[in-house]
Amino acid sequence: MTVMQFLLLPNSTIESADVLILPVPFEQTVPYRLGTGQGPEAILAASNQLDF
């Protein structure tokens, strides 16, 4: 299992976290063109490339 991180921030336990980001794929609202299910994973993968 791949450990996903948002903005390369360290992961913490659920109990000690202030914010939870749940990457839930959902394709039920798209009548055509499947593929939105990979969106949450792609956002987390691309977030480590952001510059501030």
N, C-alpha and C positions, 0 to 999 in steps of 0.2 A: 504494500500500500504506500502510495506517495504522500508525504507530508506536505500539505499546501500552506503557504504563508501569504499574507497580504502585505505588500510593500516591504517584504523581507523583515517584517517585525517579528520578534520572537513570539511563539505560541505559548499560551499559559493554560492552566486548567480552567474548566468551565466555571468552577466555583469562584475563582479569583478574577475572572475576566469582567471588565466593565462593559464591553461590547462583544457580541457574537456575530460573525458573518457566516451565514449558512449558504453554501453554494448549491442551491436546489434547482436542478434542471426541470423545465416545465414547457412542454410543447402542445398543450391542449388548446391554447388560444390562437394558434397559427393554423389557418385553414389550408395552407399550401406551403411548400418550401420548408421541409424539415431541416433541422440542424441547430435550432435555437437551444436544444438540450446541452450542447457543448459550450454555450455562452459563459456560464459561471466559472467553469474550469479555465477557459481562455482568459477571462478577466483576471483571475488570480495568477495565472502564468505570466501575463503581460505586466502586472503591477510592479514587478521587481525591476522593470526597465524605465520607470518614471524618474525624472530628475526634478528636484525642488530648487 
